[in-house]
Amino acid sequence: MVINYKKYFIPNCCVKKEDDGGFITPKIRRSPNYWVLFNKRIILTYYYKNALLSIFLMTLFVFIFQFETLPSIYKNNNILLSNIVWIIYGIFTYLVIRIVTTDPGIIPKDKFSEKLRRLITEESLFMSMATYYRNENNYCIICHHNMPNKTLHCRRCNCCVLDLDHHCKILGTCIGKRNYYLFVLMLFVLFIINLIGLIITAKFFYQELTTTPASKWIDMLIFKYPLSTALQLTTLLLLFPISYMNILHCKLISCEVGTYTYFVNILHPSEGGTIKKFTFKKMFQNYYKLFNKPIQPSLLRIGQVSDEKLFSIIKS
């Protein structure tokens, strides 16, 4: 599938700066919309506050559930359910932190990638081209280098990302080849905790409404249990988008296509190609491959390892 990525992913006003800080930095320094920390072991998105806000909202959700809704419906407190919610909350927080601190698959800028270009030229490790000469079909006019297959330039992060699925505005980071499996897992965990909250709050309000006179329903919902009411409405409103995201990525994984490519193909069929048909068999096979395959080493750390070690890691 060939997509005119320049039309959809390259900002018209973007101009390459020759004094760009780049990625190969001995100290903490700003790279294009990413912070490179701890000798390039952590790649922190510049929009990390979005992820912190997501964690804060989930924390608020869990505290309302644990300290108002759950004690009200189970007078003796349900320790098992309470512990399950705490565990799921911990997993969600861990996954969000991992997603925003993991290199999604950033390709270093041209002037900082001499070793990468040589490896691509000699071994053809990341793209099918025999050489690294400029090719208009997959040449990034912002980063000034050829892009491997399934690579797109993120206009928000100002960098090319391998297998870029999409830029997640909620987490404030790109979802690419190296953190996509974490994102899919986070969506599933989010669906589980939202479903638990919806079922428990629905049961709670059913009991309250059946034992409370109809004339006092408004007082009960607004004044007696305002936080639980807000929790019930929130889980109800979020049920559809969270379910949709999980179903969508099941389809994308089965069809072996990214979010950007999928929607560009739907909106502009003439500029895309055909998408593979969805099958449950293919979905389970690709899910297994997604979580079973080794994680590709970060291209930002190419200068940190020897050629021999790099070859052995990538070829394995």
NULO-545392 format. One line per 10 residues: number of its first residue (from 1); their letters; for each residue x, y, z of N, C-alpha, C. Coordinates in Angstrom, 2 decimals, m for minus. Layout:
<nodes>
NUM> A> X,Y,Z,X,Y,Z,X,Y,Z | ...
</nodes>
This chain:
<nodes>
1> MVINYKKYFI> 0.83,m1.19,0.00,0.00,0.00,0.00,0.88,1.25,0.00 | 0.67,2.16,m0.96,1.46,3.37,m1.08,0.59,4.56,m0.72 | 1.06,5.37,0.21,0.28,6.52,0.67,1.09,7.79,0.50 | 0.46,8.83,0.03,1.12,10.13,m0.07,1.20,10.72,1.33 | 2.20,10.26,2.11,2.29,10.66,3.51,2.55,12.14,3.66 | 3.20,12.76,2.63,3.51,14.19,2.72,2.24,15.02,2.85 | 1.16,14.54,2.26,m0.10,15.28,2.27,m0.75,15.26,3.64 | m0.55,14.16,4.38,m1.28,13.99,5.64,m0.42,14.16,6.88 | 0.87,13.95,6.78,1.68,13.87,7.99,2.79,14.91,8.08 | 3.04,15.69,7.01,4.09,16.69,7.04,3.47,18.07,7.14
11> PNCCVKKEDD> 3.76,18.83,8.19,3.20,20.18,8.31,3.79,21.11,7.26 | 2.96,21.93,6.65,3.42,22.82,5.60,4.38,23.88,6.11 | 4.21,24.26,7.37,5.02,25.34,7.90,6.32,24.84,8.53 | 6.54,23.54,8.51,7.71,22.98,9.19,8.97,23.21,8.36 | 10.00,23.76,8.98,11.27,24.01,8.31,12.37,23.36,9.13 | 13.24,22.64,8.48,14.32,21.96,9.19,15.33,22.98,9.69 | 15.71,22.91,10.94,16.72,23.78,11.51,18.05,23.05,11.54 | 19.08,23.71,11.02,20.38,23.07,10.95,21.02,22.94,12.32 | 20.57,23.78,13.29,21.15,23.71,14.63,20.32,22.83,15.55 | 19.59,21.91,14.95,18.74,21.01,15.72,19.57,20.24,16.74
21> GGFITPKIRR> 19.03,20.11,17.97,19.78,19.44,19.03,20.06,17.99,18.73 | 19.16,17.36,17.99,19.38,15.97,17.58,19.22,15.00,18.72 | 19.68,13.75,18.48,19.46,12.67,19.43,20.74,12.24,20.13 | 21.88,12.37,19.49,23.12,11.91,20.09,23.64,12.99,21.01 | 23.27,12.94,22.26,23.61,13.99,23.21,24.20,13.39,24.47 | 25.30,13.94,24.98,25.91,13.39,26.19,25.12,13.74,27.45 | 24.34,14.83,27.41,23.57,15.25,28.56,22.10,15.36,28.17 | 21.28,15.72,29.15,19.86,15.91,28.86,19.71,17.11,27.94 | 19.09,16.90,26.80,18.88,17.98,25.86,17.63,17.69,25.06 | 17.03,18.76,24.60,15.79,18.64,23.85,16.06,18.14,22.44
31> SPNYWVLFNK> 15.45,17.02,22.07,15.44,16.56,20.69,14.05,16.87,20.16 | 13.78,16.72,18.86,12.49,17.14,18.33,11.29,16.59,19.09 | 10.80,17.39,20.04,9.62,17.06,20.83,9.78,15.79,21.67 | 11.00,15.41,21.97,11.28,14.31,22.90,12.43,14.72,23.81 | 12.42,14.18,25.02,13.55,14.36,25.93,14.32,13.05,25.97 | 15.62,13.13,25.77,16.47,11.95,25.78,17.18,11.89,27.13 | 16.88,10.88,27.94,17.37,10.81,29.31,18.15,9.52,29.56 | 19.02,9.57,30.57,19.74,8.40,31.06,20.43,7.64,29.93 | 21.29,8.37,29.23,22.09,7.76,28.17,21.22,7.08,27.11 | 20.10,7.76,26.80,19.15,7.32,25.77,18.43,6.03,26.13
41> RIILTYYYKN> 18.38,5.69,27.41,17.60,4.52,27.83,16.12,4.87,27.98 | 15.83,6.15,28.25,14.45,6.61,28.36,14.23,7.74,27.37 | 13.22,7.60,26.54,12.85,8.63,25.58,11.51,9.19,26.03 | 11.55,10.33,26.70,10.34,10.88,27.30,9.70,11.90,26.36 | 8.45,11.69,26.05,7.74,12.60,25.18,7.62,13.99,25.80 | 7.68,15.01,24.95,7.56,16.39,25.42,6.17,16.66,25.98 | 5.17,15.86,25.56,3.80,16.04,26.01,3.47,15.07,27.15 | 4.44,14.82,28.02,4.26,13.83,29.08,3.16,14.23,30.06 | 2.82,15.52,30.12,1.77,15.97,31.05,0.43,15.34,30.71 | 0.22,15.03,29.43,m1.02,14.34,29.04,m1.13,13.00,29.72
51> ALLSIFLMTL> m0.01,12.26,29.77,0.00,10.95,30.42,m0.21,11.10,31.93 | 0.41,12.12,32.53,0.22,12.35,33.96,m1.24,12.68,34.27 | m1.88,13.43,33.39,m3.30,13.73,33.57,m4.15,12.47,33.48 | m3.80,11.57,32.56,m4.52,10.30,32.43,m4.39,9.47,33.70 | m3.18,9.42,34.25,m2.96,8.67,35.49,m3.73,9.31,36.64 | m3.74,10.65,36.69,m4.47,11.35,37.76,m5.97,11.05,37.69 | m6.54,11.08,36.49,m7.97,10.81,36.34,m8.31,9.37,36.71 | m7.42,8.43,36.35,m7.64,7.04,36.73,m7.53,6.89,38.25 | m6.59,7.59,38.87,m6.45,7.56,40.33,m7.72,8.08,41.00 | m8.26,9.17,40.47,m9.51,9.72,41.00,m10.65,8.71,40.86
61> FVFIFQFETL> m10.71,8.07,39.71,m11.72,7.04,39.44,m11.63,5.93,40.49 | m10.43,5.43,40.73,m10.24,4.30,41.64,m10.55,4.70,43.08 | m10.15,5.91,43.49,m10.39,6.33,44.87,m11.89,6.51,45.14 | m12.62,7.06,44.19,m14.08,7.17,44.36,m14.70,5.79,44.47 | m14.25,4.88,43.63,m14.78,3.52,43.63,m14.47,2.81,44.94 | m13.22,2.95,45.42,m12.78,2.21,46.60,m13.33,2.78,47.90 | m13.49,4.10,47.98,m13.82,4.71,49.27,m15.24,5.25,49.38 | m16.02,5.20,48.30,m17.42,5.59,48.41,m18.36,4.52,47.88 | m18.15,4.12,46.63,m19.09,3.19,45.99,m19.01,1.80,46.60 | m17.82,1.25,46.68,m17.65,m0.13,47.16,m18.09,m0.30,48.61
71> PSIYKNNNIL> m17.67,0.58,49.55,m18.15,0.42,50.94,m19.66,0.57,51.08 | m20.30,1.33,50.17,m21.74,1.54,50.28,m22.53,0.32,49.83 | m21.99,m0.41,48.86,m22.72,m1.57,48.34,m22.39,m2.84,49.11 | m21.15,m2.92,49.63,m20.75,m4.08,50.45,m20.42,m3.56,51.84 | m21.34,m3.74,52.76,m21.18,m3.16,54.10,m19.94,m3.71,54.81 | m19.62,m4.99,54.56,m18.45,m5.59,55.19,m17.19,m5.43,54.33 | m17.33,m4.70,53.22,m16.23,m4.44,52.29,m15.77,m5.73,51.60 | m15.77,m5.71,50.31,m15.35,m6.85,49.51,m13.85,m6.75,49.25 | m13.06,m7.46,50.05,m11.61,m7.36,49.97,m11.09,m7.86,48.63 | m11.67,m8.95,48.13,m11.20,m9.54,46.88,m11.37,m8.56,45.72
81> LSNIVWIIYG> m12.57,m8.01,45.58,m12.83,m7.06,44.49,m11.98,m5.81,44.64 | m11.83,m5.35,45.87,m11.00,m4.17,46.12,m9.56,m4.39,45.70 | m9.02,m5.55,46.04,m7.63,m5.87,45.67,m7.48,m6.02,44.15 | m8.48,m6.60,43.50,m8.43,m6.75,42.04,m8.36,m5.38,41.37 | m9.18,m4.45,41.86,m9.18,m3.10,41.28,m7.84,m2.41,41.50 | m7.25,m2.58,42.70,m5.94,m1.98,42.95,m4.88,m2.56,42.03 | m4.94,m3.85,41.80,m3.95,m4.50,40.92,m4.10,m4.01,39.49 | m5.34,m3.93,39.01,m5.57,m3.45,37.64,m5.13,m2.00,37.51 | m5.39,m1.21,38.54,m4.94,0.20,38.53,m3.42,0.29,38.46 | m2.74,m0.57,39.22,m1.28,m0.59,39.18,m0.75,m0.98,37.81
91> IFTYLVIRIV> m1.38,m1.99,37.19,m0.97,m2.41,35.84,m1.18,m1.28,34.83 | m2.32,m0.61,34.93,m2.61,0.51,34.01,m1.56,1.60,34.14 | m1.25,1.98,35.38,m0.25,3.04,35.61,1.11,2.63,35.07 | 1.49,1.38,35.30,2.77,0.88,34.80,2.82,0.94,33.28 | 1.75,0.52,32.62,1.72,0.50,31.16,1.80,1.91,30.59 | 1.09,2.86,31.19,1.14,4.24,30.71,2.56,4.79,30.83 | 3.20,4.55,31.97,4.57,5.04,32.16,5.52,4.39,31.15 | 5.34,3.09,30.92,6.19,2.40,29.94,5.98,2.94,28.53 | 4.74,3.22,28.18,4.44,3.71,26.83,5.11,5.05,26.57 | 5.01,5.97,27.53,5.52,7.33,27.30,7.02,7.44,27.52
101> TTDPGIIPKD> 7.65,6.42,28.09,9.11,6.47,28.29,9.86,5.51,27.37 | 9.14,4.83,26.49,9.77,3.90,25.55,9.90,4.54,24.18 | 11.06,4.38,23.57,11.25,4.86,22.21,10.28,4.12,21.29 | 9.35,4.83,20.63,8.37,4.14,19.78,8.96,3.59,18.50 | 10.19,3.95,18.19,10.83,3.51,16.95,11.33,4.69,16.13 | 11.82,5.71,16.84,12.29,6.93,16.19,13.52,6.64,15.34 | 13.52,7.17,14.12,14.69,7.08,13.25,15.51,8.34,13.45 | 16.78,8.22,13.79,17.60,9.41,14.04,17.66,10.33,12.83 | 17.87,11.60,13.10,18.03,12.58,12.03,19.22,12.22,11.15 | 19.21,12.72,9.92,20.20,12.35,8.92,21.63,12.59,9.39
111> KFSEKLRRLI> 21.91,13.75,9.95,23.30,14.07,10.29,23.78,13.32,11.54 | 22.87,12.64,12.24,23.27,11.88,13.41,23.17,10.37,13.17 | 23.00,9.96,11.91,22.75,8.54,11.66,23.72,7.95,10.65 | 24.98,8.33,10.71,25.97,7.80,9.77,26.07,6.28,9.89 | 26.12,5.81,11.10,26.25,4.37,11.31,25.00,3.64,10.85 | 23.82,4.23,11.11,22.57,3.62,10.66,22.52,3.54,9.15 | 22.91,4.60,8.46,22.88,4.61,7.00,23.84,3.56,6.44 | 24.98,3.42,7.07,25.94,2.42,6.59,25.39,1.02,6.77 | 24.73,0.77,7.92,24.15,m0.56,8.16,23.05,m0.86,7.16 | 22.23,0.14,6.87,21.15,m0.07,5.90,21.72,m0.34,4.52
121> TEESLFMSMA> 22.75,0.40,4.16,23.35,0.24,2.84,23.99,m1.14,2.68 | 24.73,m1.58,3.71,25.48,m2.82,3.60,24.62,m4.05,3.83 | 23.69,m3.97,4.76,22.96,m5.16,5.17,21.48,m5.14,4.80 | 20.97,m3.96,4.41,19.53,m3.82,4.10,18.68,m4.34,5.25 | 19.00,m3.85,6.46,18.34,m4.39,7.65,16.92,m3.87,7.83 | 16.69,m2.61,7.50,15.40,m2.02,7.83,14.59,m1.58,6.62 | 15.14,m1.72,5.43,14.38,m1.37,4.25,14.90,m2.16,3.07 | 14.10,m2.30,2.04,14.44,m3.16,0.92,15.34,m2.49,m0.10 | 15.62,m1.22,0.04,16.47,m0.52,m0.92,17.91,m1.02,m0.82 | 18.58,m1.11,m1.95,19.96,m1.57,m1.96,20.90,m0.50,m1.46
131> TYYRNENNYC> 20.55,0.76,m1.65,21.39,1.87,m1.20,20.52,2.90,m0.51 | 21.16,3.91,0.03,20.44,4.93,0.78,20.28,6.20,m0.04 | 20.24,6.07,m1.36,20.04,7.24,m2.20,18.62,7.77,m2.03 | 18.47,9.05,m2.34,17.17,9.70,m2.18,16.14,9.11,m3.13 | 14.98,8.79,m2.56,13.87,8.26,m3.34,12.64,9.09,m3.00 | 12.04,9.74,m3.98,10.95,10.67,m3.72,9.74,10.00,m3.10 | 9.55,8.71,m3.33,8.36,8.03,m2.82,8.39,7.85,m1.31 | 9.58,7.69,m0.75,9.65,7.49,0.70,10.73,8.36,1.33 | 10.98,9.51,0.75,11.98,10.43,1.29,11.28,11.45,2.19 | 11.76,11.59,3.43,11.18,12.54,4.37,11.81,13.91,4.15
141> IICHHNMPNK> 11.03,14.88,3.76,11.56,16.21,3.47,11.86,16.99,4.74 | 11.41,16.49,5.89,11.68,17.17,7.16,12.97,16.64,7.78 | 13.09,15.32,7.86,14.27,14.71,8.47,15.42,14.54,7.47 | 15.12,14.68,6.17,16.12,14.55,5.12,16.77,13.17,5.11 | 15.96,12.16,5.09,16.47,10.80,4.90,15.35,9.93,4.32 | 15.75,8.82,3.70,14.77,7.87,3.20,14.13,7.14,4.38 | 12.88,6.76,4.21,12.17,6.10,5.29,11.94,4.63,4.98 | 12.14,3.75,5.95,11.83,2.33,5.76,10.35,2.12,5.50 | 10.00,0.92,5.11,8.61,0.58,4.83,7.76,0.74,6.10 | 6.51,1.21,5.93,5.55,1.42,7.01,5.99,2.50,7.99
151> TLHCRRCNCC> 6.89,3.38,7.56,7.36,4.46,8.42,6.69,5.77,8.01 | 6.26,6.55,9.00,5.63,7.84,8.73,6.26,8.91,9.61 | 6.15,10.15,9.17,6.67,11.27,9.94,5.54,11.85,10.79 | 5.76,11.94,12.09,4.77,12.51,13.00,4.96,14.02,13.07 | 3.96,14.76,12.71,4.08,16.22,12.68,4.15,16.80,14.09 | 3.57,16.14,15.07,3.61,16.65,16.44,4.97,16.42,17.09 | 5.52,15.25,16.88,6.81,14.92,17.49,7.99,15.29,16.60 | 7.71,15.64,15.34,8.73,16.07,14.39,9.83,15.03,14.23 | 9.44,13.80,13.99,10.42,12.74,13.74,9.73,11.59,13.01 | 10.54,10.78,12.33,10.02,9.60,11.65,10.00,8.44,12.63
161> VLDLDHHCKI> 8.93,7.66,12.59,8.77,6.54,13.53,8.48,5.27,12.75 | 9.22,4.21,13.06,9.01,2.92,12.43,7.62,2.38,12.75 | 6.91,1.89,11.73,5.57,1.31,11.91,4.68,2.22,12.75 | 4.68,3.51,12.43,3.87,4.46,13.20,2.40,4.11,13.06 | 1.77,3.78,14.20,0.34,3.49,14.18,m0.46,4.79,14.24 | m0.15,5.62,15.22,m0.78,6.93,15.34,m0.09,7.71,16.44 | m0.37,8.99,16.52,0.10,9.80,17.64,m1.05,9.89,18.64 | m0.86,9.35,19.81,m1.91,9.32,20.83,m1.92,10.65,21.59 | m2.96,11.46,21.38,m3.04,12.76,22.05,m3.33,12.61,23.54 | m4.02,11.55,23.92,m4.35,11.36,25.33,m3.09,11.08,26.14
171> LGTCIGKRNY> m2.19,10.27,25.60,m0.93,9.98,26.28,0.17,10.93,25.85 | m0.03,11.64,24.75,0.96,12.61,24.29,2.21,11.99,23.73 | 2.10,10.85,23.07,3.28,10.20,22.51,2.90,9.43,21.25 | 3.91,9.09,20.46,3.69,8.27,19.27,3.55,6.81,19.67 | 2.70,6.09,18.97,2.56,4.65,19.15,3.15,4.01,17.91 | 4.30,3.36,18.09,5.01,2.79,16.95,5.42,1.36,17.19 | 6.45,0.95,16.49,6.86,m0.45,16.48,7.28,m0.97,17.85 | 7.90,m0.13,18.68,8.47,m0.60,19.94,7.52,m0.47,21.13 | 6.42,0.25,21.01,5.50,0.38,22.15,4.04,0.09,21.79 | 3.81,m0.42,20.59,2.43,m0.71,20.18,1.81,m1.81,21.03
181> YLFVLMLFVL> 2.58,m2.85,21.34,2.04,m3.95,22.14,1.64,m3.48,23.53 | 2.38,m2.51,24.08,2.02,m1.94,25.38,0.71,m1.16,25.29 | 0.53,m0.45,24.19,m0.69,0.34,23.99,m1.91,m0.57,23.87 | m1.79,m1.66,23.12,m2.90,m2.60,22.96,m3.27,m3.22,24.31 | m2.26,m3.57,25.09,m2.50,m4.15,26.41,m3.15,m3.12,27.34 | m2.73,m1.87,27.25,m3.32,m0.82,28.08,m4.80,m0.62,27.75 | m5.15,m0.68,26.46,m6.55,m0.54,26.06,m7.41,m1.65,26.67 | m6.88,m2.87,26.68,m7.63,m3.99,27.26,m7.81,m3.81,28.76 | m6.75,m3.39,29.46,m6.83,m3.16,30.91,m7.82,m2.04,31.20 | m7.80,m1.00,30.39,m8.73,0.13,30.57,m10.18,m0.32,30.39
191> FIINLIGLII> m10.40,m1.21,29.43,m11.76,m1.73,29.22,m12.22,m2.54,30.42 | m11.34,m3.36,30.98,m11.70,m4.20,32.13,m12.07,m3.35,33.34 | m11.23,m2.36,33.65,m11.49,m1.56,34.85,m12.73,m0.67,34.66 | m12.97,m0.21,33.44,m14.18,0.58,33.17,m15.43,m0.28,33.28 | m15.34,m1.52,32.81,m16.48,m2.44,32.88,m16.80,m2.79,34.33 | m15.76,m3.02,35.14,m15.98,m3.31,36.56,m16.66,m2.13,37.24 | m16.16,m0.92,36.98,m16.76,0.27,37.57,m18.20,0.46,37.15 | m18.50,0.20,35.88,m19.87,0.37,35.38,m20.83,m0.62,36.02 | m20.42,m1.88,36.12,m21.29,m2.92,36.69,m21.55,m2.68,38.17 | m20.49,m2.36,38.92,m20.64,m2.17,40.37,m21.48,m0.93,40.68
201> TAKFFYQELT> m21.22,0.18,39.97,m22.01,1.39,40.23,m23.46,1.21,39.80 | m23.69,0.46,38.72,m25.07,0.18,38.29,m25.80,m0.65,39.35 | m25.12,m1.65,39.90,m25.72,m2.46,40.96,m26.00,m1.62,42.20 | m25.06,m0.73,42.51,m25.21,0.14,43.69,m26.43,1.05,43.56 | m26.57,1.71,42.42,m27.69,2.63,42.24,m29.02,1.89,42.08 | m28.98,0.68,41.57,m30.20,m0.12,41.50,m30.72,m0.42,42.90 | m29.82,m0.79,43.80,m30.22,m1.05,45.18,m30.73,0.22,45.86 | m30.04,1.33,45.63,m30.44,2.58,46.27,m31.79,3.08,45.74 | m31.98,2.99,44.43,m33.22,3.50,43.84,m34.43,2.65,44.21 | m34.22,1.35,44.42,m35.34,0.47,44.79,m35.72,0.61,46.26
211> TTPASKWIDM> m34.81,1.13,47.08,m35.09,1.29,48.52,m35.34,2.74,48.91 | m35.26,3.64,47.95,m35.46,5.07,48.23,m36.73,5.55,47.54 | m37.57,6.33,48.22,m38.77,6.88,47.58,m38.41,7.72,46.35 | m39.27,7.68,45.36,m38.99,8.40,44.11,m38.81,9.89,44.32 | m39.46,10.44,45.33,m39.35,11.88,45.59,m37.97,12.28,46.08 | m37.19,11.30,46.56,m35.86,11.61,47.10,m34.73,11.13,46.19 | m35.06,10.70,44.99,m34.02,10.22,44.08,m33.01,11.32,43.72 | m33.52,12.51,43.43,m32.63,13.61,43.04,m31.67,13.95,44.18 | m32.20,14.02,45.40,m31.35,14.32,46.56,m30.30,13.23,46.75 | m30.73,11.99,46.56,m29.80,10.87,46.73,m28.67,10.91,45.69
221> LIFKYPLSTA> m29.03,11.18,44.44,m28.03,11.17,43.37,m27.08,12.36,43.44 | m27.62,13.54,43.77,m26.81,14.76,43.69,m26.12,15.08,45.01 | m26.80,14.88,46.13,m26.26,15.33,47.41,m25.67,14.20,48.26 | m26.31,13.02,48.22,m25.82,11.93,49.07,m24.64,11.20,48.44 | m24.74,10.89,47.14,m23.66,10.17,46.46,m23.25,10.91,45.17 | m22.75,12.14,45.27,m22.40,12.88,44.04,m21.22,12.26,43.29 | m20.24,11.75,44.03,m19.06,11.19,43.38,m19.39,9.88,42.67 | m20.20,9.05,43.31,m20.60,7.79,42.68,m21.47,8.05,41.45 | m22.30,9.09,41.51,m23.11,9.46,40.34,m22.21,9.88,39.19 | m21.20,10.69,39.50,m20.25,11.11,38.46,m19.49,9.91,37.90
231> LQLTTLLLLF> m19.16,8.98,38.78,m18.46,7.77,38.35,m19.32,6.93,37.41 | m20.60,6.79,37.76,m21.52,6.02,36.92,m21.67,6.65,35.54 | m21.84,7.96,35.48,m21.98,8.65,34.19,m20.70,8.55,33.37 | m19.56,8.66,34.04,m18.27,8.60,33.33,m18.04,7.23,32.72 | m18.26,6.19,33.51,m18.06,4.83,32.98,m19.03,4.52,31.85 | m20.25,5.06,31.96,m21.25,4.83,30.91,m20.85,5.53,29.62 | m20.36,6.76,29.73,m19.96,7.52,28.55,m18.69,6.96,27.90 | m17.80,6.41,28.73,m16.53,5.89,28.20,m16.64,4.47,27.66 | m17.74,3.79,27.96,m17.87,2.39,27.55,m17.78,2.25,26.03 | m18.48,3.09,25.29,m18.47,2.96,23.82,m17.11,3.28,23.22
241> PISYMNILHC> m16.49,4.44,23.52,m15.19,4.72,22.89,m14.10,3.72,23.24 | m14.08,3.25,24.51,m13.07,2.27,24.90,m13.31,0.94,24.19 | m14.58,0.52,24.12,m14.90,m0.72,23.41,m14.56,m0.59,21.94 | m14.88,0.56,21.36,m14.58,0.79,19.94,m13.08,0.71,19.67 | m12.28,1.31,20.55,m10.83,1.28,20.35,m10.29,m0.14,20.41 | m10.80,m0.95,21.34,m10.35,m2.34,21.44,m10.75,m3.13,20.20 | m11.99,m2.96,19.75,m12.45,m3.67,18.55,m11.68,m3.22,17.32 | m11.44,m1.91,17.23,m10.71,m1.37,16.08,m9.32,m1.96,15.98 | m8.61,m2.03,17.09,m7.24,m2.55,17.04,m7.22,m4.07,16.85 | m8.26,m4.76,17.25,m8.37,m6.18,16.89,m8.44,m6.32,15.38
251> KLISCEVGTY> m9.21,m5.45,14.75,m9.32,m5.49,13.29,m8.01,m5.08,12.63 | m7.37,m4.03,13.14,m6.12,m3.57,12.55,m5.02,m4.62,12.66 | m4.98,m5.31,13.79,m3.97,m6.36,13.97,m4.24,m7.51,13.03 | m5.50,m7.86,12.84,m5.84,m8.94,11.91,m5.50,m8.55,10.48 | m5.78,m7.30,10.12,m5.55,m6.83,8.74,m4.11,m6.39,8.50 | m3.30,m6.37,9.57,m1.88,m5.99,9.46,m1.72,m4.59,8.87 | m2.43,m3.64,9.46,m2.38,m2.27,8.98,m2.44,m1.34,10.19 | m1.88,m0.13,10.06,m1.87,0.84,11.14,m3.10,1.73,11.12 | m3.30,2.48,12.21,m4.47,3.35,12.31,m4.46,4.44,11.25 | m3.31,5.12,11.09,m3.23,6.17,10.08,m3.56,5.63,8.70
261> TYFVNILHPS> m2.90,4.55,8.34,m3.09,3.97,7.01,m4.53,3.52,6.81 | m5.13,2.97,7.85,m6.51,2.47,7.76,m7.49,3.60,7.47 | m7.38,4.70,8.21,m8.33,5.80,8.03,m8.05,6.60,6.76 | m6.80,6.72,6.37,m6.50,7.37,5.09,m7.10,6.56,3.95 | m7.03,5.23,4.07,m7.60,4.35,3.05,m9.12,4.49,2.98 | m9.76,4.69,4.15,m11.22,4.85,4.17,m11.63,6.20,3.60 | m10.92,7.26,4.00,m11.29,8.60,3.57,m10.88,8.89,2.13 | m9.76,8.30,1.71,m9.25,8.55,0.36,m8.84,7.21,m0.27 | m9.80,6.40,m0.68,m9.49,5.06,m1.22,m8.57,5.10,m2.43 | m8.64,6.16,m3.21,m7.84,6.22,m4.43,m6.36,6.36,m4.14
271> EGGTIKKFTF> m6.00,6.84,m2.93,m4.60,7.05,m2.61,m4.02,5.89,m1.81 | m4.83,4.93,m1.46,m4.34,3.77,m0.72,m4.47,2.52,m1.55 | m4.32,1.40,m0.91,m4.47,0.12,m1.58,m5.53,m0.71,m0.89 | m5.58,m1.95,m1.22,m6.56,m2.84,m0.59,m6.08,m3.27,0.78 | m7.01,m3.40,1.71,m6.71,m3.85,3.06,m7.14,m5.31,3.19 | m6.32,m6.09,3.85,m6.62,m7.51,4.01,m7.93,m7.71,4.76 | m8.59,m8.81,4.48,m9.87,m9.12,5.10,m9.67,m9.58,6.54 | m10.58,m9.16,7.43,m10.51,m9.54,8.83,m10.91,m10.99,9.01 | m10.10,m11.74,9.77,m10.43,m13.11,10.17,m9.97,m13.32,11.60 | m10.74,m14.07,12.37,m10.36,m14.33,13.76,m9.06,m15.13,13.83
281> KKMFQNYYKL> m8.88,m16.05,12.90,m7.66,m16.85,12.89,m6.44,m15.96,12.73 | m6.51,m15.04,11.77,m5.39,m14.14,11.54,m5.18,m13.20,12.72 | m6.28,m12.80,13.35,m6.18,m11.91,14.50,m5.41,m12.57,15.64 | m5.77,m13.82,15.97,m5.08,m14.52,17.06,m3.62,m14.81,16.70 | m3.37,m15.14,15.44,m1.99,m15.38,15.01,m1.15,m14.11,15.15 | m1.70,m12.98,14.74,m0.95,m11.73,14.81,m0.81,m11.22,16.24 | m1.82,m11.49,17.08,m1.69,m11.16,18.50,m0.54,m11.95,19.12 | m0.46,m13.21,18.77,0.63,m14.04,19.30,1.98,m13.51,18.84 | 2.08,m13.15,17.57,3.33,m12.60,17.05,3.67,m11.28,17.72 | 2.65,m10.46,17.97,2.87,m9.14,18.56,3.49,m9.23,19.94
291> FNKPIQPSLL> 3.00,m10.17,20.76,3.48,m10.27,22.13,4.63,m11.27,22.28 | 4.89,m12.05,21.24,5.92,m13.08,21.36,7.24,m12.68,20.70 | 7.18,m11.76,19.74,8.40,m11.40,19.02,9.30,m10.53,19.89 | 10.63,m10.64,19.72,11.56,m9.81,20.49,11.43,m8.34,20.10 | 11.68,m7.46,21.06,11.59,m6.03,20.81,12.83,m5.56,20.06 | 12.63,m4.87,18.98,13.76,m4.35,18.21,14.52,m3.31,19.04 | 15.85,m3.35,19.03,16.61,m2.35,19.78,16.37,m0.95,19.25 | 16.46,0.03,20.12,16.23,1.41,19.72,17.33,1.88,18.77 | 16.93,2.50,17.67,17.90,3.03,16.72,18.65,4.23,17.29 | 18.10,4.84,18.33,18.78,5.97,18.95,20.02,5.54,19.70
301> RIGQVSDEKL> 20.12,4.24,20.03,21.26,3.75,20.80,22.23,2.96,19.93 | 22.17,3.16,18.63,23.08,2.42,17.75,24.53,2.71,18.09 | 24.81,3.98,18.43,26.19,4.33,18.74,26.70,3.74,20.03 | 25.83,3.10,20.82,26.23,2.57,22.11,26.72,1.12,22.05 | 26.55,0.45,20.90,26.94,m0.96,20.80,27.86,m1.15,19.61 | 28.60,m2.23,19.64,29.50,m2.55,18.53,28.71,m3.06,17.34 | 29.35,m3.04,16.16,28.68,m3.53,14.95,28.28,m4.99,15.11 | 29.18,m5.81,15.69,28.90,m7.23,15.82,27.68,m7.48,16.71 | 27.62,m6.76,17.83,26.50,m6.95,18.73,25.20,m6.47,18.09 | 25.26,m5.36,17.37,24.07,m4.84,16.71,23.55,m5.83,15.67
311> FSIIKS> 24.47,m6.39,14.87,24.07,m7.38,13.86,23.39,m8.58,14.52 | 23.97,m9.06,15.63,23.43,m10.25,16.29,22.05,m9.98,16.88 | 21.85,m8.75,17.41,20.55,m8.40,18.00,19.48,m8.31,16.94 | 19.78,m7.62,15.84,18.78,m7.37,14.82,18.45,m8.63,14.03 | 19.45,m9.45,13.76,19.23,m10.64,12.95,18.58,m11.78,13.73 | 18.63,m11.72,15.06,18.07,m12.81,15.87,16.56,m12.75,15.88
</nodes>
